[in-house]
Amino acid sequence: MVEVETLFSDILEAERDIYIFTPPGFGDDPGRRYPVLYMQDGQNIFSGEGTWHIRWDVDGTATRLIRRGKIEELMIVGVANSEWRDDEYTPTVDQGEESGGAADPYLRFLIEEVKPYIDANYPVRPFREDTGIAGSSLGGLLSLYAAMTYPEYFGKVAAMSPSLWWDDHVILKMAAEWEIDPADLKIWVDMGFFEDDPEEAEETDVDPLEEADALCEILKAKGFRRGRNLRYYEDKGGTHDEIAWGRRFDKVLRFLFKA
């Protein structure tokens, strides 16, 4: 089941829709508490709700895996994007794009307003190890930045086709300087063989697969172990769109929320 609520953000000074997925049997056990995955581009991800014409079917995928006992029962909160998406999902200004750099207030909105609302109104486990953040493209970039900036809040991270090219690969530089104990953190990274990021205005000579591999090498040097708390998946048929992300989202859930 997916519910839609509208929150007014004092931080962003605007309203924002949030889409809330609850698992099958939600509410049957009054004492049960659920982990939560916060996702970006919320209007794109659920099958029956939203404004985008192509959607991931996250609710269908999660319901199927829960019923098969493959993943934990969880809640998924999709936060709708806005006309300021390029700014809100990026940590720095990209001079070539002439935009960016508002990720910090957006993450404050997520941590100080959205998460407390969910914690207060739904039976969730509010702890770091039970809280994930995920997104694709610039949303994937944001999810990585959130893990680096607020590791005390997010214990599970999924960066799908992340826009690692942003601002001359600034996220790779941040990752190299990141001081983190990876013991209680799980990170999923993926990239398709046929990525053609429409958000990248200028073509570069850097292969997105090479960028993702470079990120994983940095994370491994920090102590992350592939197959344990780091998973890098290369999608041989993957393109940069909702169809590809939705198709492989079951793998993301199986890794981050394995039953």
Secondary structure, DSSP 8 states (H G I E B T S, - for coil): -EEEEEEEETTTTEEEEEEEE--TTTTSSTT--B-EEEESSGGGTSSSSSS-SS---HHHHHHHHHHTTSB---EEEEE---TTHHHHT-SSEETTTTEE--HHHHHHHIIIIIHHHHHHHS-B--SGGGEEEEEETHHHHHHHHHHHH-TTT-SEEEEES--TTHHHHHHHHHHHH----GGG-EEEEEEEEE---TT--S--SS-HHHHHHHHHHHHHHTT--BTTTEEEEEEEEEESSHHHHHHHHHHHHHHHSB-
